[in-house]
Amino acid sequence: MTMIDISGFYQAVLPYSEVILVLVVAFFVISLTKKLIRRFLSTTGLPPDVQNLLRRIVVYGLWFAVLMYAVRELKLEEVFMPLMGASVLVGLAVALAVKDALGDAVAGIFLLADRHFNIGEEIETMKYRGEIIDVTLRKTRLKIDDGTIVVLPNGKIDSSGWVLHEKKTDADT
């Protein structure tokens, strides 16, 4: 009669059960953290685009930490680290390919967070003068005098500068 080695089985299964437990707990903790961050950011007055971006950065960072724990606990460094290095290179290539869009997004964050101008105000930038009708993370839309809507990338607005004009009242016309 052969005897089953229970301690060897226990030692082989223990890391997997710990990782599963950590993943389940992380799911609930990160969900709760996301709700708390949403509640906190809603009181800051930041634009919704910026709030969403900050919330995602925190959540992705937490999931990355959980993933790193699982890789270390399961002793998958030899497999995972080369993949991580390759993904960094792919990420850099993608970042270079979309650098203008990323620049517009970063400029949009600063324009939205700094609140130098608001919807309804009149600005002059990049040879256009008009009323701001929309500011998103990447683009700003102006309605110029002839009714045309001009869409300008935030990176260009931020780098070229702008002039904020006083709103015209009925008494001015």
SVG drawing of the C-alpha trace seen along z (x, -y; Angstrom):
<svg xmlns="http://www.w3.org/2000/svg" viewBox="-29 -100 43 102">
<polyline fill="none" stroke="black" stroke-width="0.4" points="0.0,0.0 1.4,-3.4 1.1,-6.3 0.2,-9.7 2.5,-12.5 0.0,-15.0 2.7,-17.6 4.1,-17.7 0.6,-18.2 -0.2,-20.9 3.0,-22.8 2.3,-22.5 -1.3,-23.8 -0.7,-26.4 0.7,-29.2 -2.2,-28.8 -4.8,-29.0 -3.1,-32.1 -3.1,-33.8 -6.8,-33.0 -7.6,-34.4 -5.6,-37.5 -7.3,-38.0 -10.8,-37.7 -9.9,-40.1 -8.2,-42.5 -11.3,-42.5 -13.5,-43.7 -10.9,-46.1 -10.2,-47.7 -14.0,-48.0 -14.4,-49.7 -11.4,-51.9 -12.8,-52.9 -16.0,-54.0 -14.2,-56.0 -12.0,-57.7 -15.1,-58.6 -16.8,-60.1 -13.6,-62.0 -12.9,-63.3 -16.6,-64.4 -15.9,-67.0 -12.8,-68.4 -14.5,-70.2 -12.2,-68.6 -13.7,-68.0 -15.2,-64.5 -12.5,-63.6 -9.7,-64.3 -11.6,-62.5 -12.0,-59.4 -8.3,-59.5 -7.1,-59.8 -9.4,-57.0 -8.2,-54.7 -4.5,-55.4 -5.1,-54.4 -7.1,-51.3 -4.6,-50.1 -1.8,-50.7 -3.5,-48.6 -4.2,-45.7 -0.6,-45.9 0.6,-45.5 -1.7,-42.5 -0.4,-41.0 3.2,-41.5 2.4,-39.7 0.8,-36.8 3.8,-36.5 6.2,-36.5 4.1,-34.1 3.8,-31.6 7.5,-31.9 6.7,-33.0 9.4,-35.7 11.4,-33.8 8.5,-33.7 6.8,-37.0 9.8,-39.4 10.8,-38.9 7.2,-39.4 7.1,-42.5 10.2,-43.8 8.7,-43.2 5.5,-44.9 7.4,-47.9 9.1,-48.1 5.7,-47.7 4.3,-50.4 7.1,-52.8 6.5,-52.1 2.8,-52.8 3.5,-55.9 5.8,-57.2 3.1,-56.5 0.4,-58.4 2.6,-61.1 0.5,-63.9 -2.7,-62.4 -1.0,-61.9 0.3,-65.5 -3.2,-66.8 -4.5,-64.7 -1.9,-66.0 -2.5,-69.6 -6.2,-68.9 -5.8,-67.8 -3.9,-71.0 -6.5,-73.2 -9.4,-71.5 -7.7,-71.5 -6.4,-75.1 -9.7,-76.5 -8.1,-79.4 -11.2,-79.6 -14.7,-78.1 -17.5,-77.2 -19.3,-80.2 -16.2,-82.5 -14.6,-84.0 -11.0,-83.3 -8.6,-83.9 -6.0,-81.3 -4.2,-80.0 -5.8,-82.7 -9.3,-81.8 -11.5,-83.9 -14.7,-82.4 -16.9,-81.2 -15.8,-78.0 -18.6,-75.5 -16.8,-72.3 -13.5,-71.3 -12.7,-67.7 -9.5,-65.8 -8.0,-66.1 -10.0,-68.8 -11.5,-72.3 -14.4,-73.4 -14.9,-77.1 -17.9,-78.6 -16.6,-81.5 -18.6,-84.5 -19.9,-83.0 -21.3,-80.0 -18.5,-77.6 -17.4,-75.2 -13.6,-74.9 -12.0,-71.9 -8.5,-72.6 -6.1,-70.2 -5.4,-71.1 -1.7,-70.6 -1.6,-73.3 -3.7,-75.7 -1.5,-75.2 1.7,-75.7 0.5,-78.7 -1.3,-80.5 -4.6,-82.3 -6.3,-85.6 -9.4,-85.6 -11.8,-88.3 -14.5,-90.0 -18.0,-88.8 -20.0,-91.2 -23.2,-92.3 -26.3,-93.8 -25.2,-97.3 -21.9,-96.8 -23.6,-96.3"/>
</svg>
